């Protein structure tokens, strides 16, 4: 694991009118490290990801990505970010290759056919690169969104329920993909309900409850049963 501090949150609070969603959140994630955010529905996992992604502003607190303050230099932070959320944000009537080329053009990345093909091969979609996305399964669409990460790897990858729509083979592929991303020095923050395969990628688990991080601990020494016990202790009944 590298020593680069790529995600830093301190004293982060987020309120919607009178509803407090996040309160006094502190979280550091370094290069080569993956943190899994666990918590019940409504615990604030997605809101926290949106704040790191600069899609939402905290009510107060400090958020930095790769040394860029997200309040003062959101564009600088975004250059180091990749986000894979619930929605695929794909154009159904375009092919896989056309979707990737359009995204790359918007982001100012090279769009040569060779590089697009390499990215599609990494996510195992080269055989259907010229098929329209409306014919794809949910898992194939998820892999196509990850092709953007392969085309222009960010330093920080944010994932919301990353295995959603993936079958067992797809989940195994995703695990290998994320391990490779980490080994290249990238940092991962993923929000998940899964207590299984996704956690094999995580170096730490952070459990959100009642708007706060109730537990932030190393995962390596924890069995699945340990994680389930800790989750039940800190998160069940929240939100």
N, C-alpha and C positions, 0 to 999 in steps of 0.2 A: 504494500500500500504506500502511495506517495504521501508526502507531508503537506501537499497543497490543500489549503482550506478553500473549498469551492462553494459551499453553502453555509451562511451564517445568519441565524436569527436570534435576536435578543429582545426580550420584553415585548413580544408581538401580541397585540390585542386586536380583535375584530368584532365589532358590534353592528348589527343591523337594527337601527332605531333602538328600541329598549331591549333587544335580544342580544345577549353576549354569546358569541360563538366560540371565540378563542380568547384566552386570557394568560398573559405572561409566558408566552411560548419561547423557549430557548432551544436551539438545535444547531449543531455543527456537523457537517458532512465533508469528508476529505476525499481527494482523488483516490480511486481504487476501492471505494467503500460504497456499500448499499445499505440503506435504511428502509425497513418496512414499517409503514404507519398502520397500526391496527386500531380498531375502534368500532363501536356500534354505529348504526345509521344515525346521522345527525351529530356525530361526535366532532365534526369539523375537519375531517381528512381532506375532502375535496377543496374546501375553502383554503386550507393551508397550502395545498398544491397551487391553487390559483394565485395566492399571494406571492409565492416563490416565482411563479411564471410571469409575474407582473401583470396578470389579468385582473387582479383586485388589489386595492390598496389597504394596508392595515390601518386601523383607527389610530394606532400608535405603535412605536417600536421600530427596530432596525432590521432590514433585510438586505443581505449582500450576496451576490452571485459572482464568483471568480473575481472578487475584489471590487466589483461595481455596486454602488449603492442603488437599490432598485427604485428609490424615491427620486433621487437626483439624476440618475443615469440609467433609465429603464432600457433605452436602446442598446447601451453597452452591455447590460446584463443579458438581454435577449440574444445577442450574438453568440452566447455560450450555452444557450438553453435549447433543449428539445422536449416537447410535450406530446404525450400520447394519452388522450383523454377518453371519455366514454364514446363520443361521436367520432366517426372516422374522418369527417371533413373531406370526403372524396366526391368527385363528380361521377355520378352513376353512368352517364352516357359516354364518358371518355374511357379509353383503354387504360390498363395499368401503366403502360409506358407513357401515355399522354398525361395521365394524372401526375406522374413523377416529374415529367419534363415541365409541366405548368408550375408545379410547386417550386422546382429548382429555379425557374426563371423569376418567379416572384421574390425569391430570397437572394437572387443575384449569384447563384452558383452555376458552374459550368454544366451545360446540358448535352455534352457529346453523347452519341449513341453508345459508345463503349462504356462510359461511366454509368449510364442509366442501366445498361445490361448487367454490369457487375453488381449494382445495388439490388436489382431484381433477382439475380442469382443467389445472393447472400440470403434473401428471405424465401428462396425456393419458389419463385413465381416466374422464372424465365420462360417456362413452357406455356404460360398463359399471358405473356406480356402484351399481346395484341388483342386480347379479349376485353369486352366492355365490363366495367366493374359491377354493373347491375346483375351480372351472372355469377358473381363471387359469393361464397359463403361468408359468414361473419368472421370466421377465423382467417380467411384469405384477405379480407379487408383489413384486419388488424395487422397482418404481416406487411401489407402494402404501406400502411402508415409507418411501420418500422423501417421500410426501405428508405424513407427520408433520412432516418438516423444513419443508415448505412452509407447513403450518398454524401452526407455532410455531417460527420460525427460531431455532436456537441460535447462540451466538457461536463455538462450536467443533464441528466435524463430524468424527466418526471413522468411517472406512469400512474394512471388511475385505473385500478382493477385490470392489470395487464393481461391476465389470462382469460378475460371474458370472451366467450365465443370460440375459444380454442378447445379442440379435442385433446385426448391424451398425447397424441403424437405432436400436436402443436404446442402443448405445454412443455414437452421435453425440448423441442426446438427453441422455444422462448428462453428456457433456462440456459441453454448453451449460448444463445445470443447475448444475454445479459452478462454471463460470466466473461465472455470475450470483451464486452464493452468495459467491464471493470478492469480486466487485465491490461487494457490500454490506458488506464489512468483516469477513466471517467467516474463520476459520482452519480449514484442512483438514489432517488427518493420515490418510493412507490406506496400508494395507498391500496390496501387489499383487505378483503374479508377472508381470503384463503389462509388456512393454517397449515397447508401442505407444501407442494412443490415450490411455490413462489418463495417460501421462506428459506429454501436451500440456497438461494442467491444472496439473502440478506446477511450482513455482518452484525447488524443490530436490529432490535425491534423497539419501536416507540409506541406505547399504548396511549391513545387519547381518550380521556374521560372527563366529562363536564367541562370541556373547553381547555383542559390543561393536559400536559404530558405527565401521566400518572406514573409511567415507568419507561426508562430508556436504558436498555441493557444489552450486552453482547449475546448473540444467538448461538455461538459455536457450542457452548456447553449445555444447551437446552435441548431436550427431546421434544417431540411433538406434544407429548403429554404434558411436559412442563409448560410449553407455550399455551396450551389449552387451559391449564390451571391458572396461569397468570392472567390470561385474557378474562376468564370467568371472575377472577378476583377483582380486577381493575375496571373492566369495561362492561360486563353484562348489566343490563338495566339502564345504561346510559343512553341519553338522547332519544 
